[in-house]
Amino acid sequence: MVQEGTVQPQAMMPSAVPQSQCEKTVNEGMNMFLQGDRGTAERLFKQAISSDEKCYQAAFNLGALWEQRGDVAGAKKHYDWALSI
């Protein structure tokens, strides 16, 4: 039984505002990342950047992936790119 006032996890509801292709692809990439499929996540983040060169979310997420791999220089490049957008 759920107690009143307790926050419960909720499914994400579709936004009333249409998402850009960048946002859709980044969200797909995040889902793959959270499922442990880092290769597909990376491909989707790169795809998001290909469709929109100002997709800073994808650039930042690529930086995070590269940082986890231990590629600090590559991560910094993507972080700097995300910040410059």
Buried (B, 14 or more C-beta within 10 A) or exposed (E): EEEEEEEEEEEEEEEEEEEBEBBBBBBBBBEBBEEEBBEBBBBBBBBBBEBBEEBBBBBBBBBBBBBEEEBEEBBEBBBEBBEEE
